[in-house]
C-alpha cells in the first residue's frame, strides 16, 4: 500500500517513514519546502513539494492530484494546521478511495481550541488549567504571573508571560484570539495515546527533561504505568469522539497533581520516544485505520531516559 505523509520536515517524520517502511508500505512524502532542505526526503519512495496552507484550495488540490497519481490509499498529516485543513475535506478524499487518518471535524475543532477544551472539561473530574479570554482576565480577578497564548496556537508560538498587572496592562489588548492562564510551575508530561474501539486507551507517557522553545522534547524520561494518568486519558477519550492516535500534554505540579494543558490531534513530535520504550504508535495507528486490531501494549521501559540526536544527511 502507498501512504502519503505530510510535513516531511517535521520532527516526527523520520520515525513515521521508517515505521511505514517496516510495515512494507511505500511512502509518498510532501513538504512545502524543496527536497534538498528536507533530510527525511532521502527516506521516502516519492517526494513532492506542495503549496503552503496559506493557499488552502491549492494545497488540497495538490494533495488530491498527487494521491490519485501515486495511487495513495492512506494520508497521515503530521502537523496541526494540516489536520485543521484536511479534516474539512475528508469527503473529497473518501470519494476517491483515499482515507484521511484524522479525527472528525467536530473533534478537531474542540481539541484545537484551548478555551473550548477548558470549558468542555471544567465541570468534569478531569483537572484543567483555569483559562480565560484575555479581555476578561483582570475583571475576573486574574492573578500574576500569567501566560497568554493563542487559543488555537501551536508549538508554543505567540506566547507571552506577564509577571505583573502593569506588564499585562501595557500589552493589552491582546485580542479575542488570546486566552490567559495562571502561570504554573511544573514538569510537562506528554502522553502518546491510541484509541481503538471501546477498550481503554493504550498510552505511553514521558516527562520532558529538555524542550525546545517551541515545546519539542529533546531529552525525556519514560514514566511507569500510572492509574491516575490512565483514568484522566480514558475520561478524555470517553468525552470526545475520535479514533486513532492523539497526544495529550499535562502539567505535573510540584505536589504531584496533574493539569490538562493541550490535546493535539496527531502524533507527538517525540512519538519515536514511545517506540524506543517499546510501543510503536505509528504502526498501530495505521493498523487501526486499516481495520486491524492494534497490538497490546506489552512491557514499557519505565524510567529509561532517551535523547534526540541530529545527524548530517546528504540528499
Backbone as a ProteinNet text record, in pm:
[ID]
protein_1_A
[PRIMARY]
XXXXXXXXXXXXXXXXXXXXXXXXXXXXXXXXXXXXXXXXXXXXXXXXXXXXXXXXXXXXXXXXXXXXXXXXXXXXXXXXXXXXXXXXXXXXXXXXXXXXXXXXXXXXXXXXXXXXXXXXXXXXXXXXXXXXXXXXXXXXXXXXXXXXXXXXXXXXXXXXXXXXXXXXXXXXXXXXXXXXXXXXXXXXXXXXXXXXXXXXXXXXXXXXXXXXXXXXXXXXXXXXXXXXXXXXXXXXXXXXXXXXXXXXXXXXXXXXXXXXXXXXXXXXXXXXXXXXXXXXXXXXXXXXXXXXXXXXXXXXXXXXXXXXXXXXXXX
[TERTIARY]
84.7	0	88.2	38.9	109.7	44	127.8	81.9	147.4	68.5	123	142.9	261.6	297.9	321.5	251.5	269.4	378.6	417.1	513.5	636.9	700	813.3	930.5	930.7	1035.8	1008.5	895.2	861.1	941.5	944.9	1030.6	985.6	856.4	806.7	831.6	855.9	854.8	952.6	1079.5	1170.8	1123.2	1073.5	1024	898.2	810.1	687.7	721.7	813.7	851.2	916	1008.7	1073.8	971	874.5	773	687.3	652.2	571.8	649.2	776	858.1	871.3	884.9	896.1	769.6	656.6	530.2	514.4	607.5	601.1	529.8	498.1	429.4	528.9	487.4	564	517.3	609.4	578.1	596.8	491.3	497.1	505.6	611.9	630.3	616.6	551.6	536.2	579	618.1	652.7	640	626.8	616.1	753.8	860.5	996.5	1054.8	1157	1214.7	1291	1305	1365.6	1502	1595.8	1728.1	1726.3	1617	1609.1	1554.6	1506.2	1433.4	1512.7	1570	1651.9	1573.6	1446.8	1367	1326.8	1351	1321.1	1404.3	1521	1605.8	1546.1	1447.2	1390.1	1269.3	1201.7	1073.1	1092.1	988.5	991.5	960.9	875.6	839.3	832.6	891.1	881.5	817.9	734.8	676.1	667	696.9	677	535.3	465.2	325.7	310.1	199.5	176.4	160.7	178.2	159.3	10.4	-18	-157.1	-221.7	-140.9	-198.6	-280.4	-249	-327.5	-401.4	-503.8	-569.6	-624.8	-694.4	-751.5	-642.9	-534.1	-424.1	-358.3	-346.6	-287.7	-373.5	-504.3	-594.7	-587	-594	-594.1	-462.1	-350.7	-220.7	-213.6	-263.1	-262	-353.2	-472.7	-565	-503.9	-446.8	-388.2	-271.9	-189	-75	-121.2	-220.8	-273.3	-326.7	-398.1	-453.4	-342.2	-244.6	-136.4	-49.2	-31.7	56.6	-19.6	-150.6	-234.6	-223.8	-227	-221.6	-356.1	-352.1	-475	-495.8	-388.5	-398.2	-309	-361.4	-286.8	-267.1	-141.4	-108	-55.9	-139.7	-89.3	-16.7	94.7	178.9	176.4	111.7	108.6	-35	-54	-188.2	-255.4	-189.1	-257.7	-305	-227.5	-269.9	-391.3	-392.9	-510.8	-631.8	-613.1	-721.6	-782	-695	-741	-800.7	-732.4	-773.8	-900.4	-925.8	-1048.7	-1172.9	-1156.5	-1271.4	-1304.9	-1214.9	-1238.8	-1220.4	-1244.5	-1228.9	-1318.6	-1436.8	-1529.6	-1473.2	-1402.7	-1344.1	-1240.7	-1163.2	-1065	-1134.8	-1232.4	-1302.6	-1371.3	-1424.2	-1492.9	-1398	-1268	-1166.2	-1096.6	-1152.7	-1096.9	-973.6	-957	-839.6	-884.9	-826.6	-864.3	-770.7	-828.6	-751.7	-751.5	-634	-624.2	-627.9	-745.4	-765.6	-895	-906.8	-1034.2	-1141.5	-1264.4	-1374.1	-1352.5	-1419.9	-1409.9	-1452.5	-1560	-1609.1	-1503.7	-1440.8	-1340	-1218.6	-1174.8	-1056.9	-1082.8	-1200.3	-1231.7	-1229.2	-1274.1	-1270.6	-1127.7	-1055.1	-921.6	-824.8	-847	-753.5	-787.3	-896.5	-935.9	-916.6	-813.7	-777.8	-887.2	-958.2	-1064.8	-1184.7	-1220.4	-1331.4	-1300	-1174	-1133.7	-1145.1	-1101.2	-1113.4	-1259.3	-1343.5	-1485.9	-1552.1	-1508.6	-1567.5	-1542.1	-1425	-1387	-1385.9	-1414.3	-1400.4	-1494.1	-1608.5	-1702.5	-1689.2	-1586.2	-1568.1	-1461.5	-1434.1	-1330.7	-1190.8	-1182.5	-1052.3	-995.4	-881.5	-828.5	-770.8	-808.3	-761.9	-698	-618.2	-562.1	-668.6	-703.5	-804.2	-766.7	-863	-837.7	-946.8	-905.8	-998	-969.2	-1071.2	-1047	-960.7	-867.3	-774.1	-846.8	-956	-1028.9	-1096.1	-1119.1	-1191.5	-1100.1	-971.8	-883.4	-877.9	-858.9	-848.7	-981.7	-1091.1	-1222.9	-1261.6	-1207.1	-1237.8	-1137.8	-1057.1	-964.2	-840.5	-795.1	-678.4	-554.7	-474.1	-353.6	-229.6	-115.9	10.9	118.5	214.1	232.4	126.2	111.7	16.9	80	19.7	69.4	-44.6	-17.2	-115	-72.5	-167.8	-136.5	-253.1	-227.3	-336.7	-425.8	-556.7	-649.2	-632.6	-595.2	-574.8	-427.7	-339.4	-197.7	-137.5	-10.5	62.3	209.4	274.6	419.6	467.9	388.6	425.3	447.9	399.4	417.1	326	377.9	297	259.5	334.3	303.8	380.8	317.3	379.9	356.9	459.8	446.8	448.6	347.8	338.5	360.8	458.4	493.5	409.5	346.6	270.2	151.5	58.8	-57	-12.2	91.3	140.8	186.7	264.6	310.4	193.1	93.2	-23.2	-99.3	-120.2	-195.8	-121.2	10.5	88.3	70.5	52	38.5	-103.1	-199.6	-339.8	-367.3	-465.4	-545.7	-477.3	-489.6	-432.3	-522.1	-650.9	-741.9	-819.6	-926.2	-1017	-952.2	-843.8	-781.3	-695.1	-675.8	-587.8	-666.4	-608.2	-656.6	-545.3	-581.5	-483.5	-504.5	-392.8	-395.5	-297.7	-325.9	-223.5	-99.2	16.2	142.2	177.3	175.5	201.1	335.4	411.3	539.3	516.5	590.2	580	649.2	645.5	704	597.8	639	547.8	551.1	433.7	418.9	342.4	406.2	345	300.2	177.2	122	82.6	146.7	102.3	-16.3	-122.8	-249.9	-299.4	-343.6	-412.3	-546.5	-651	-785.5	-838	-882	-935	-1052.8	-1173.4	-1291.6	-1316	-1399.7	-1441.6	-1341.3	-1234.8	-1137.2	-1063.5	-1005.9	-924.8	-815.2	-781.8	-679.1	-543.4	-463	-325.3	-239.6	-161.4	-84.6	58.7	149.2	286.9	316.7	361.6	384	532.7	572.2	711.6	716.7	815	841.7	946.7	919.1	1012	1119.9	1243.1	1354.9	1418.9	1431.1	1477.3	1380.8	1341.9	1249.5	1303.4	1269	1299.8	1202.3	1228	1139.5	997.3	984.7	850.2	792	849.4	785.1	813.8	918.1	952.6	1057.1	1033.2	1123.9	1256	1365.5	1498.4	1554.4	1517.4	1554.6	1431.8	1398.2	1275.8	1302.1	1214.4	1217.2	1082.8	1085.8	962.4	907.6	777.5	713.3	653.7	652.5	584.7	434.3	364.4	218.2	161.3	60.9	5.4	-146.4	-210.7	-356.4	-426.5	-376.4	-439.3	-429.5	-311	-292	-380.3	-387.9	-473.5	-619.9	-664.9	-804.8	-833.8	-736.8	-755.7	-767.6	-680.2	-683.9	-812.4	-854.2	-978.5	-1099.5	-1099.1	-1208.6	-1213.2	-1098.2	-1092.9	-1143.6	-1100.5	-1142.8	-1293.1	-1350.6	-1494.9	-1576.7	-1515.8	-1588	-1575.4	-1479.5	-1454.3	-1456.4	-1527.2	-1544.3	-1426.1	-1331	-1219.6	-1169.6	-1097.1	-1032.4	-889.2	-801.1	-663.1	-576.9	-467.3	-367.5	-387.6	-367.1	-352.5	-238.3	-202	-112.6	-166.4	-147.6	-202.7	-88.2	-94.2	8.5	-53	9.4	-29.7	83.6	48.8	147.3	142.5	256.1	263.9	319.5	238.1	275.7	370.3	429.1	526.6	465.1	332.7	265	222.2	259	225.8	96.4	14.8	-111.4	-91.7	-187.5	-181.6	-286.2	-250.2	-345.1	-335.4	-448.8	-451.1	-406	-306.7	-257.3	-310.2	-282.3	-316.1	-348.5	-428.7	-452.6	-428.2	-340.3	-305.2	-356.6	-437.1	-499.4	-405.8	-289.8	-185.4	-82.3	18.4	131.6	205.1	264.5	351.2	481.2	549.7	679.9	778.6	761.2	851.7	793.3	707.3	645.8	751.6	869.5	977.3	1022.7	1009.1	1048.3	963.5	834.1	748.9	790.4	833.6	883.5	1006.4	1097	1216.4	1178.8	1072.8	1030.2	958	913.8	854.1	721.5	665.8	538.7	540.8	510.2	512	370.3	345.1	212.3	182.7	283.4	260.9	210.2	280.6	243.4	97.6	61.8	-70.8	-180.4	-144.2	-237.3	-279.4	-182.4	-211.7	-293.9	-257.4	-336.7	-483	-503.4	-640.5	-714.5	-652.5	-721.4	-738.1	-668.4	-689.8	-789.6	-850.2	-949.7	-890.7	-762.2	-695.6	-685.5	-674.3	-665	-524.7	-512.4	-378.9	-316.7	-185.6	-113.9	-133.3	-127	-134.2	-10	-20.2	86.3	216.3	209	330.5	412.4	539.1	628.6	688.5	672.1	726.5	847.3	950.2	1075.9	1062.9	985.6	969.4	1100.7	1124.2	1245.7	1356.7	1347.4	1452.8	1456.1	1575.9	1593.7	1644	1578.7	1616.4	1641.6	1735.6	1764.3	1753.6	1723.3	1714.7	1852.8	1893.4	2022.4	2001.3	2090.5	2084.8	2207.8	2188.9	2298.7	2293.6	2406.6	2412.9	2357	2272.5	2215.4	2245	2303.2	2331.3	2214.9	2144.8	2028.9	2071.6
-119.1	0	124	230.4	357.6	452.9	511	602.5	738.6	844.7	979.7	1038.8	1093.9	1158.6	1306	1393.1	1536.2	1589.1	1715.3	1784	1698.1	1658.8	1567.1	1628.3	1759.4	1824.3	1831.3	1779.7	1785.8	1684.3	1702.6	1619.1	1473.5	1448.3	1311.2	1233.8	1304.4	1241.8	1124.9	1136.3	1023.6	892	899	776.9	725.6	817.2	776.4	702.7	758.4	695.8	559.7	553.4	424.9	320.2	360.8	267.1	214.1	302	260	164.1	193.4	102.5	-33.5	-33.7	-160.8	-244.3	-177.6	-248.7	-296.5	-256.7	-297.8	-199.9	-80.1	19.7	107.8	157.7	260.6	396.4	492.7	623	733.7	814	938	1050.5	1128.7	1235.8	1372	1466	1601.5	1703.3	1819.3	1930.8	2058.4	2172	2299.6	2349.1	2287.3	2327.6	2230.6	2274.3	2187.4	2069.5	1966.7	1840.6	1857.3	1940.6	1948.5	2001.9	2065.9	2121.2	2020.5	1906.1	1811.7	1682.4	1658.3	1538.9	1411.1	1406.6	1284.4	1256.4	1353.4	1328.5	1213	1190.2	1079.1	943.6	941.8	815.9	769.7	861.5	826.9	771.7	705	648.5	754.1	850.2	960	1086.8	1195.2	1324.1	1426.4	1515	1624.6	1748.3	1863.6	1991.2	2038.5	2085.3	2127.3	2272.3	2337.7	2477	2487.2	2606.9	2628.6	2627	2610	2609.7	2747.2	2851.5	2983.8	2983.8	2892	2870.9	2738	2739.9	2615.8	2535.2	2601.2	2528.3	2463.7	2538.5	2484.1	2366.6	2377.3	2269.3	2143	2158.4	2043.5	1978.5	2060.5	2007.1	1938	1993.6	1931	1794	1784.4	1655.7	1554.5	1598.5	1507.5	1455.9	1546.6	1507	1410.9	1439.3	1352.4	1214.7	1212.1	1084.3	998.7	1061.8	986.5	938.8	1026.3	989.7	878.5	878.5	781.3	664.6	659.6	550.9	538	652.6	656.3	613.5	534.6	489.1	547.8	596.8	648.7	772.6	877.2	1001.2	1023.6	1048.1	1075.9	1218.9	1314.8	1450.7	1459.1	1532.1	1532.8	1663.2	1767.9	1894.6	1942	2024.5	2073.6	2148.5	2244.7	2317.2	2225.3	2120.1	2026.1	1945.2	1904.2	1835.1	1928.1	2054.6	2152.8	2159.1	2165.2	2181.9	2053.8	1942.4	1819.1	1759.5	1783	1726.7	1794.6	1909.2	1976.8	1917.3	1835.3	1784.5	1632.9	1565	1418.7	1353.1	1412.5	1355	1354.2	1460.5	1468.6	1359.5	1329.4	1222.1	1085.4	1069.4	940.5	903.2	1003.2	974.8	919.9	937	884	761.4	707.4	587.6	612.1	736.5	773.5	803.9	738.5	758.9	859	957.5	1051.6	1004	983.7	937	1056.6	1118.5	1236.5	1218.2	1281.3	1278.3	1354.3	1349.1	1421.4	1572	1645.7	1791.6	1846.2	1792.1	1838.4	1816.7	1698.4	1669.2	1759.5	1781.4	1865.6	2008.4	2059.9	2197.3	2211.9	2110.8	2115.9	2101.7	2003.8	1976.7	2091.3	2163	2268	2404.1	2413.9	2540.5	2527.9	2593.4	2574.9	2620.3	2727	2773.8	2678.8	2634.2	2539.4	2409.5	2366	2243.4	2262	2377.9	2407.5	2407	2476.6	2484.9	2347.3	2264.1	2131	2043.8	2062.2	1974.2	2042.5	2172.5	2244.7	2192.2	2136.3	2084.5	1933.3	1874.6	1729.9	1694.8	1566.2	1520.7	1533.4	1568.6	1584.1	1721.1	1728	1857.3	1937.7	2063	2150.7	2275.5	2344.9	2472.8	2579.6	2660.9	2765.8	2852.8	2877.3	2953.5	3057.9	3176.8	3289.7	3362.4	3425.2	3516.3	3631.3	3674	3779	3904.1	3938.9	4062.1	4056.6	3933.3	3917.6	3887.7	3871.2	3817.2	3906.2	4035.5	4124.8	4137.6	4146.7	4162.3	4041.6	3925.4	3802.2	3775	3875.3	3861.9	3782.3	3790.9	3715.5	3746.3	3643.1	3655.6	3661.7	3695.1	3704.1	3626.7	3568.5	3576	3496.2	3530	3458.9	3439.6	3352.6	3326.6	3348	3422	3445.6	3365.4	3301.5	3218.7	3221.5	3205.6	3197.5	3076.9	3097.6	2989.1	2870.8	2898.4	2790.8	2785.2	2818.1	2820.7	2682	2677.9	2551.1	2575.6	2473.6	2474.5	2595.1	2638.6	2750	2881.9	2891	3014.7	3124	3246	3360.8	3366.7	3299.5	3300.4	3410.4	3466.5	3571.5	3543.1	3563.4	3552.4	3692.8	3723.3	3854.1	3834.6	3905.1	3889.8	3977	4080.9	4172.7	4229.3	4288.6	4353.8	4468	4540	4651.6	4601.2	4492.1	4435.2	4393.5	4333.1	4285.9	4403.2	4508.1	4623	4694.8	4694.7	4756.4	4681.8	4552	4470.4	4468.5	4506.7	4499.1	4599.8	4572.3	4449.5	4338.3	4214.7	4101	4051.5	4084.2	4042.3	3917	3894.3	3781.6	3646	3643.4	3514.8	3461.6	3542.4	3502.1	3458.4	3360.6	3323.4	3350.7	3357.4	3379	3272.3	3220.7	3120.9	3162.9	3128.1	3149.8	3071	3128.8	3063.4	2965.3	2837.6	2732.7	2667.2	2642.2	2573.4	2422.5	2350	2205.2	2140.3	2008.6	1931.9	1902.6	1905.7	1869.7	1718.2	1658.4	1515.1	1498.1	1433.4	1409.5	1264.4	1242.7	1107.9	1077	978	926.4	834.2	852.5	784.4	717.4	594.1	524.7	476.2	523.2	476	394.8	274.2	186.6	109.8	157.8	93	128.2	51	85.6	50.1	-21.4	-61.7	60.6	50.2	161.2	199.6	327.1	375.3	313.4	292	248.9	374.8	386.1	508.3	478	565.9	568.5	713.7	737.1	874	898.4	1023.7	1062	1200.6	1220	1352.1	1419.9	1544	1616.8	1680.7	1640.5	1691.4	1813.7	1810.6	1924.4	1944.6	2071.9	2102.4	2219.6	2221.9	2338.6	2450.5	2569.3	2683.1	2658.2	2578.1	2550.4	2421.4	2372.4	2265.3	2124.1	2102.3	1967.1	1908.7	1787.7	1725.2	1683.8	1717.8	1676.1	1565.6	1567.4	1460.3	1430.3	1303.1	1264.7	1144.7	1127.3	1007.3	937.8	811.2	733.9	705.7	722.2	701.6	561.8	508.6	381.3	399.4	288.8	292.4	359.5	444.3	522.7	519.2	473	457.4	592	694.7	827	883.1	873.2	923.1	847.2	716	635	677.6	702.2	740.6	877	970.4	1101.5	1088.7	1007.7	990.3	920.6	819.1	749.7	842.3	930.5	1026.8	1119.5	1161.6	1247.1	1172.5	1048.7	968.8	944.9	924.4	899.7	1024.6	1141.2	1267.1	1322	1272.3	1325	1210.3	1231	1126.7	1128.6	1038.3	1024.3	881.1	841.9	712	732.6	641.1	650.4	721.5	782.4	842.7	992.8	1036.4	1176.9	1185.4	1306.6	1317.2	1423.3	1396.6	1480.3	1531.2	1660.2	1718.6	1759.5	1713.3	1750.9	1830.2	1916	1979.3	1906.6	1853.7	1786.7	1885.6	1922.9	2022.3	1962.4	2048.9	2003.1	1907.6	1917.8	1827.5	1696.7	1681.5	1558.4	1564.2	1667.1	1680	1706.9	1665.1	1682.3	1783.1	1863.3	1956.9	1941.5	1925.7	1914	2045.1	2037.5	2156.2	2164.2	2061.4	2062.1	1921.7	1915.1	1789.2	1815.3	1737.4	1756.4	1638.3	1663.3	1554.3	1494.2	1449.8	1397.4	1325.2	1265.5	1211	1324.4	1294.4	1391.9	1403.4	1517.5	1534.5	1427.7	1379.3	1278.8	1138.8	1106.8	973.5	863.3	897.1	797.4	752.8	841.6	803.3	685.9	689	576.5	449	465.2	349.2	290.2	376.3	328	259.1	307.5	250	117.4	86.3	-45	-50.4	65.9	59.3	156.2	101.9	181.2	230.8	357.1	413.6	433.8	461.1	478.1	347.5	240.8	107.6	75.7	100.5	60	160.1	284.4	382.8	339.8	298.1	251.2	123.6	30.5	-92.5	-58.5	35.8	74.5	126.1	215.1	276	179.4	67.5	-37.3	-142	-117.8	-210.3	-329.6	-321.6	-430.2	-398	-499.8	-480.1	-435.4	-323.6	-281.3	-384.1	-386.5	-476.3	-432.7	-526.5	-488.7	-409	-341.5	-250.9	-322.7	-432.1	-504.4	-431.3	-470.5	-415.9	-284	-179.2	-47.4	-21.4	37.5	62.3	185.8	173.7	283.2	322.3	453.9	504.3	533	478.4	499.8	645.6	696.9	832.4	823.1	897.4	899.7	1042.9	1058.1	1189	1184.1	1298.9	1309.5	1345.9	1279.8	1316	1363.8	1448.4	1503.5	1457.1	1416.1	1369.2	1440	1445.5	1503.1	1403.9	1453.8	1368.7	1433.8	1357.7	1406.9	1368.5	1468.5	1441	1446
0	0	0	-62.9	-62.1	38.1	122.9	226.3	202	209.3	195.9	334	356.1	483	455.3	525.5	506.3	600.2	579.1	666.7	689.2	580.2	588.8	664.8	680.3	757.4	905.8	951.4	1093.8	1173.1	1304.4	1390	1395	1376.8	1383.2	1254.3	1143.8	1011.9	994.9	1034.6	1009.9	1072.1	1195.6	1260.7	1191.8	1150.7	1081.8	952.4	874.9	747.6	771.5	866.3	895.8	940	1019.6	1068.6	953.1	862.3	747	657.7	635.8	554.7	622.7	755.2	828.3	814.6	790.6	770	625.8	539.1	399	308	358.4	277.3	202.3	87.6	17.2	66.3	70.3	129.6	27.5	14	-62.9	39.4	34.1	131.2	66.6	137.5	84.5	188.8	139.2	226.4	145.3	216.1	145.6	101.5	152.1	117.1	14.2	-59	-162.4	-103.7	-183.8	-140.9	-73.2	-127	-63.8	79.4	119.9	255.3	355.7	309	394	407.3	525.2	544.7	518.9	566.6	552.5	408.5	317.5	176.3	122	183.1	139.3	177	267.9	315.8	235	166.9	106	-34.7	-83.9	-219	-324.3	-288	-377.8	-294.5	-346.6	-277.6	-369.5	-311	-388	-300.5	-358.8	-290.3	-319.3	-215	-228.4	-184.8	-224.6	-182.7	-31.6	21.4	164	198	326.1	371.6	362	340.2	316.3	188.1	99.8	-23.3	-7.5	76.1	118.7	2	-90.6	-204	-288.5	-313.4	-393.2	-321.4	-188.6	-109.4	-121.3	-101.6	-111.4	-248.4	-353.2	-488.9	-522.3	-473.9	-498.4	-431.9	-309	-239.5	-307.3	-346.5	-415.8	-545.7	-622.5	-750.7	-729.4	-629.5	-601.8	-554.7	-467.4	-418.8	-533.3	-625	-738.1	-831.6	-857.9	-948.9	-891.6	-760.3	-694.5	-632.4	-653.3	-601.5	-449.5	-382.2	-236.3	-178.7	-73.1	-8.1	131.2	193.3	329.1	341.3	408.7	429.4	578.9	619.8	759.5	770.7	814.7	837.2	970.7	974.3	1093.2	1172.2	1121.5	1195.6	1214.7	1316.2	1349.3	1234.6	1167.6	1059.9	947.6	919.8	815.2	860	986	1038.2	1032.5	1073.4	1067.7	927.8	828.3	690.4	634.4	652.8	586.8	646.7	775.5	832	774.3	709.1	645.7	509.8	454	317.8	308.8	420.6	420.3	315.8	292.6	194.5	54.2	16.7	-117.4	-138.4	-33.3	-43.1	-41.4	47	58.2	-72.8	-144.1	-271.2	-376.5	-354	-445.6	-386.9	-279	-218.2	-134.3	-86.2	-6.7	135.7	232.3	371.7	437	505.4	585.2	729.4	785.8	924.4	1018	1025.9	1110.9	1189.3	1306.2	1379.2	1301.9	1352.1	1288.5	1298.6	1211.3	1213.5	1348.7	1405.3	1535.5	1644.7	1645.3	1746.9	1731.6	1608.1	1585.6	1630.7	1600.4	1641.9	1793.5	1863.9	2010.2	2062.3	2012	2063.2	2034.2	1926.3	1885.6	1945.9	2018.7	2080.5	2231	2283.6	2424.1	2519.4	2485.2	2572.9	2567.8	2447.6	2434.7	2507.6	2499.9	2568.8	2719.6	2769.3	2911.9	2954.1	2879.3	2914.4	2910.6	2816.1	2799	2921.8	2985.3	3096.1	3232.3	3238.8	3365.6	3474.2	3434.2	3533.4	3550.9	3492.3	3498.7	3602	3614.3	3707.4	3647.4	3519.5	3455.3	3491.4	3561.1	3606.4	3490.8	3481.4	3374.6	3434.1	3354.5	3396	3371.9	3473	3451.6	3332.2	3244.8	3122.1	3104	3059.9	3045.5	2914.3	2861	2749.6	2799.4	2717	2759.6	2804.4	2734.1	2765.9	2903	2954.5	3081.1	3199.6	3175.1	3279	3402.5	3385.2	3500.6	3573.4	3497.1	3558	3641.5	3606.3	3679.4	3791	3824	3935.6	3904	3780.3	3738.4	3820.4	3844	3925.7	3836.4	3900.7	3828.6	3905.1	3832.1	3687.5	3611.8	3483.7	3398.7	3261.6	3183.6	3048.6	2950.3	2844.1	2738.5	2616.1	2553.5	2437.3	2338.5	2208.9	2111.8	2142.7	2138.9	2171.5	2077.3	1952.4	1854.9	1812.4	1904.7	1873.2	1868.3	1830.5	1821.6	1852.7	1906.4	1926.5	2005.5	2102	2190.7	2116.7	1993.1	1916.6	1970.8	1977.1	2016	2161.8	2248.7	2392.1	2463.8	2567.7	2646.7	2795.1	2876.1	3021.7	3079.7	3162.9	3227.9	3377.5	3430.6	3570.5	3663.1	3608	3691.7	3614.3	3688.6	3628.3	3536.4	3578.7	3497.5	3360.6	3360.2	3233.2	3145.9	3209.2	3134.7	3072.9	3150.6	3100.4	2988.8	2995.1	2887.9	2756	2765.1	2643.4	2588.6	2668.9	2627.8	2515.5	2427.4	2427.1	2345.8	2395.6	2326	2213.6	2221	2115.5	2150.8	2076	2101.7	2077.6	2000.6	1969.2	2083.1	2190.3	2300.2	2423	2493	2624.9	2725.6	2852.6	2959.4	3066.6	3118.2	3224.2	3334.6	3458.8	3562.6	3526.6	3551.4	3517.9	3629.5	3597	3695.2	3666.6	3770.8	3757.2	3764.7	3684.6	3690.4	3571.7	3569.2	3460.1	3354.9	3229	3120.7	3101.6	3103.8	3078.4	2947.8	2852.1	2721	2715.1	2669.4	2662.6	2518.7	2459.5	2330.5	2356.6	2278.7	2304.5	2176.8	2188.2	2079.1	2130	2066.3	2099.2	1981.6	2009.8	1906.7	1964.3	1937.7	1991.4	2137.2	2204.8	2341.4	2450.4	2418	2519	2573.5	2694.9	2746.4	2647.7	2644.6	2553.4	2587.1	2485	2503.8	2515.8	2622.3	2644.8	2684.5	2643.7	2692.3	2726.4	2849.7	2897.7	2921.8	2904.4	2927.9	2991.5	3077.4	3133.9	3046.3	3006.5	2921.2	3009.3	2989	3067.5	3001.9	2871.4	2792.5	2677.5	2654.6	2544.7	2463.8	2336.4	2255.2	2291	2239.4	2266.8	2216.6	2112	2061.4	2117.4	2227.6	2302.4	2256.5	2177.3	2134.6	2228.8	2276.5	2371.6	2308.9	2373.2	2329.2	2417.4	2545.6	2639.2	2723.6	2737.3	2807.2	2896.1	2995.1	3079	3068.8	3030	3018.4	3157.8	3174.7	3303.6	3313.1	3434	3457.9	3441.9	3421.4	3412.8	3536.6	3517.1	3626.9	3618.3	3723.1	3722.7	3706	3773.9	3765.4	3624.7	3565.8	3429.9	3331.4	3348.1	3261.2	3274.2	3396.8	3416.9	3355.7	3363.4	3301.4	3149.3	3090.1	2944.7	2902.7	2977.2	2943.1	2954.5	3055.1	3068.9	2948.7	2902.4	2784.3	2660.9	2645.8	2530.8	2530.6	2646.7	2654.2	2624	2646	2627.3	2486.1	2408.3	2274.3	2174.8	2065.1	1964.3	1867.2	1886.9	1793.1	1798.3	1695.3	1688.9	1640.7	1675.4	1632.2	1734.5	1687.2	1776.1	1793.6	1916.6	1950.5	2051.6	2090.4	2206.1	2300.5	2428.7	2535.2	2621.2	2655.2	2740.8	2874.4	2981.1	3116.7	3179.9	3274.2	3361	3494.5	3537.2	3667.2	3768.8	3865.1	3964.4	4067.9	4150	4249.2	4350.6	4373.1	4466.3	4400.5	4273.7	4201.9	4125.2	4146.8	4075.5	3928.1	3847.4	3702.6	3657.2	3557.1	3495.3	3344.4	3279.5	3134	3070.8	2980.7	2910.9	2768.5	2689.5	2547.1	2500.4	2394.4	2324.6	2176.6	2116.7	1975.6	1893.3	1790.3	1713.6	1608.9	1652.9	1564	1649.8	1582.3	1655.7	1726.3	1841.3	1905.9	1826.9	1844.6	1778.4	1824.3	1947.6	2003.3	2004.6	1908.1	1905.9	1897.6	1845	1838.6	1977.3	2077.9	2213.5	2263.8	2232.2	2272.2	2199.8	2074.1	2000.9	2067.5	2112	2182.5	2313.1	2376.6	2504.7	2488.4	2366.2	2346.9	2275.1	2230.9	2159.3	2041.5	1923.1	1800.9	1769.9	1803.9	1782.1	1634.1	1553.9	1410.1	1349.8	1378.9	1330.1	1366.9	1490.3	1537.2	1499.9	1478.9	1422.8	1282.1	1203.8	1068	1073.5	1160.1	1174.7	1205.2	1298.1	1332.5	1210.5	1134.1	1020.3	903.1	907.4	806.9	854.3	971.3	1023.7	1094.8	1131.6	1201.3	1350.5	1432.5	1577.2	1615.3	1687.7	1732.9	1826	1830	1919	2063.8	2158.5	2300.1	2340.3	2451.7	2493	2527.1	2600.6	2636.5	2741.7	2753.7	2855.7	2807.8	2887.4	2856.5	2945.8	2888.2	2960.1	3050	3157.8	3250.8	3316.8	3331.5	3392.5	3293.1	3172.3	3072.7	3028.5	3004.7	2953.8	2810	2722.1	2580.9	2537.2	2445.9	2390.2	2238.9	2181	2035.5	1980.3	1873.5	1815.1	1672.5	1628.2	1493.1	1416	1293.4	1209.9	1075.5	1009.1	875.7	774.5	687.6	583	448.2	357	222.2	132.2	79	-6.9	-152.5
[MASK]
+++++++++++++++++++++++++++++++++++++++++++++++++++++++++++++++++++++++++++++++++++++++++++++++++++++++++++++++++++++++++++++++++++++++++++++++++++++++++++++++++++++++++++++++++++++++++++++++++++++++++++++++++++++++++++++++++++++++++++++++++++++++++++++++++++++++++++++++++++++++++++++++++++++++++++++++++++++++++++

